[in-house]
Amino acid sequence: MTKKQLFTLFFLILILSWYFYISWIIWVVWFSLALFIYSVFFYILYYFLKKFKDKNYTFFSYQNYNVFLNYFLNRIVALIVTLFVIIGWFAYYENDISPATIPVYKITNWDKTVIFHWMSHIWTKDFYNKVKENIKKYKKLWYTLYFEWVRPWNEQNHKDFDNALWVKFDEKTYDSFSKLYWLVNQDNSIFLNLVNNKDINVDVSMDDIMEKYNNIKQTSWLQNRQYNQPIDINDVVVRELSKLNPKELELFRYVNKSFINFILKSEEIQSTIQNNFSNKELFEVILDERNKVIADKIIHSEDKNIIATYWLLHFKWIFELLKQNDVKWRIEKIDYLYPLK
């Protein structure tokens, strides 16, 4: 046995052992069967190529197949090991060496000061605890909390929103997504009534959003759009996750979280996702209407010190609206938190 064959055999045993550790015998059988089927398929292609060059090349030859099998396994194993190294290093780097950070902006116009916390409906428990401690710290300095939470809506608008979004969206949606990424669902109650009760829900209702969206539909090509039956994402996620054993789920979440970290660090990717949103017009209404409401509240409120918890995409445009009203608004300080560490 040559050194190359020994290395191939060694790594093949490692791969099978890893599959066995993750999924017991199931992945080992699946992988072995797949190797056999693909080896036969590619040997047939290999035979015709050889036959084209050598008319005397024999198909039913153990020696010929053995030579091909060594050649085939060497490259398959090399490819799998390379993929393992690339994906493994990528996931480890993004999750453990250089995880994404998110900004906490302190902005002021000398008359008012706003601490802008990026909030998301699914993050780590540790992140939510840090936000909670920050809110407590600023509440002790008599800051008022402005928090994001879309107000209830009527049943018809809920149905229309699901159709426009093409996804069934309810209180279970964020909980389902949190299971994909090893995260927890936001419990907004932990941020309220800390130190005092100066907590104000500054947001719109889904009825407001759908009213604006329906007005746009009446004056654009959207009125002719055909809507598919919305996907029940909760059932899809629960069904797919139920197929994974605990070790498979742990691996899946770890790799998934690394891609989220990667996306959070890239504004270009976030912009691409935003620009290719399935219903861009609805997405813009959701952002624009809320931006205006939040900025207007900050401008006209008697509150001088505000800590706000909103999606980061709101900050840029809220800040622009504030500067349009008063050119003295500026960013005084930026701190950073780890949302996924």
C-alpha positions, -999 to 999 in steps of 0.1 A, spaced: 0 0 0 14 34 -10 17 64 12 -11 81 -7 -34 51 -1 -25 51 36 -34 88 39 -67 82 20 -76 53 43 -67 72 74 -88 102 65 -116 80 53 -117 62 87 -117 97 104 -146 108 82 -166 77 89 -158 79 127 -170 115 127 -202 106 109 -208 78 134 -203 102 163 -228 127 149 -255 104 137 -244 69 147 -248 43 119 -272 63 97 -247 87 81 -221 60 79 -244 38 58 -256 68 38 -221 79 31 -208 44 22 -238 38 -1 -233 72 -18 -196 64 -23 -205 31 -39 -231 45 -63 -210 75 -74 -179 53 -79 -199 30 -102 -214 60 -121 -180 77 -125 -163 45 -134 -187 41 -163 -178 76 -175 -141 68 -169 -145 36 -189 -159 54 -220 -131 79 -218 -105 52 -217 -123 32 -244 -122 62 -266 -84 63 -263 -78 25 -261 -102 2 -280 -88 -28 -260 -97 -13 -226 -118 -39 -207 -149 -28 -187 -152 -59 -165 -118 -58 -150 -111 -60 -113 -76 -44 -118 -90 -15 -138 -118 -8 -113 -93 -11 -84 -70 15 -100 -100 38 -106 -113 33 -71 -80 44 -56 -80 74 -78 -117 82 -70 -114 77 -33 -83 98 -31 -100 128 -46 -133 124 -28 -116 122 5 -93 151 -3 -124 172 -13 -144 163 19 -114 170 41 -109 204 24 -146 212 28 -145 202 65 -114 224 71 -129 254 52 -163 252 68 -149 243 103 -124 272 102 -150 296 89 -175 287 117 -148 288 144 -134 321 132 -169 338 130 -182 324 162 -152 323 185 -124 344 172 -141 373 155 -179 374 162 -200 403 151 -204 434 172 -233 457 171 -231 495 179 -247 513 208 -250 550 196 -250 580 219 -263 610 199 -270 645 211 -280 680 199 -269 695 232 -306 698 242 -315 661 241 -295 629 244 -304 595 229 -288 562 236 -297 540 206 -296 503 213 -299 478 185 -326 453 194 -336 421 177 -364 396 185 -338 368 186 -304 372 202 -284 355 230 -296 356 266 -263 372 276 -269 401 251 -304 407 265 -290 408 300 -264 434 290 -291 455 274 -312 452 306 -283 463 327 -277 493 304 -313 503 306 -311 501 344 -280 522 344 -296 550 323 -329 548 341 -311 556 373 -299 588 355 -336 595 347 -336 584 311 -369 574 295 -371 541 276 -386 542 241 -391 507 230 -400 489 197 -431 468 197 -457 468 169 -491 473 184 -520 447 179 -538 447 146 -572 435 133 -576 400 118 -580 411 82 -548 432 82 -530 403 98 -541 381 70 -532 407 43 -498 412 59 -491 375 58 -501 374 21 -479 404 13 -450 389 32 -457 354 18 -450 340 53 -475 334 82 -463 357 109 -474 354 145 -461 353 181 -446 319 174 -424 330 144 -395 345 164 -395 315 187 -392 291 158 -364 311 142 -345 312 176 -344 274 175 -324 276 142 -296 297 156 -291 286 192 -306 318 204 -335 329 226 -367 347 218 -369 383 231 -389 387 262 -397 424 261 -411 424 297 -376 421 311 -367 456 299 -398 473 314 -404 488 348 -367 488 356 -359 514 383 -391 533 373 -420 531 349 -408 556 324 -413 532 295 -431 543 263 -440 521 233 -431 544 204 -441 524 174 -469 519 148 -496 493 146 -498 468 118 -531 485 108 -511 517 101 -485 498 80 -512 480 60 -531 512 54 -500 529 40 -491 498 19 -527 495 5 -525 531 -6 -493 524 -24 -509 494 -40 -537 515 -54 -513 537 -73 -488 512 -86 -484 478 -103 -487 461 -69 -525 460 -73 -520 434 -100 -496 412 -80 -508 377 -75 -502 364 -39 -493 328 -32 -505 310 -1 -483 322 27 -458 297 41 -463 286 77 -427 290 87 -434 277 122 -445 243 109 -416 241 84 -389 249 111 -404 226 137 -408 198 112 -373 201 99 -356 204 133 -375 174 146 -356 153 120 -323 161 137 -308 143 167 -292 165 195 -257 163 180 -269 171 145 -289 200 158 -259 214 178 -237 212 146 -264 228 125 -269 257 149 -232 263 153 -227 266 115 -259 286 111 -248 311 138 -214 316 120 -232 327 88 -253 352 109 -222 366 124 -207 369 89 -238 387 75 -239 411 105 -203 422 98 -211 429 61 -232 460 52 -230 450 15 -246 416 22 -273 432 44 -280 458 17 -283 430 -9 -307 411 12 -327 443 19 -328 452 -18 -339 417 -28 -366 414 -2 -396 395 -16 -419 425 -11 -396 455 -11 -424 480 -10 -438 464 22 -404 464 37 -399 501 29 -432 510 45 -423 491 76 -391 510 79 -402 544 67 -434 547 88 -417 537 120 -387 559 113 -410 589 110 -430 581 142 -398 575 163 -380 606 150 -411 628 155 -415 615 191 -378 623 199 -382 658 184 -414 668 200 -413 650 233 -405 668 265 -381 639 274 -345 652 273 -327 619 280 -339 589 260 -327 553 257 -342 536 226 -343 500 216 -349 495 179 -337 475 149 -304 489 137 -317 496 101 -339 523 117 -309 543 132 -295 557 99 -327 572 88 -339 583 122 -306 601 126 -311 617 92 -346 629 101 -333 643 134 -305 662 115 -331 676 90 -349 691 120 -318 703 138 -283 703 122 -267 702 157 -275 664 161 -242 644 161 -229 611 172 -210 616 205 -200 580 213 -202 545 200 -200 514 222 -202 478 210 -219 446 222 -216 410 211 -251 398 200 -241 362 193 -211 355 216 
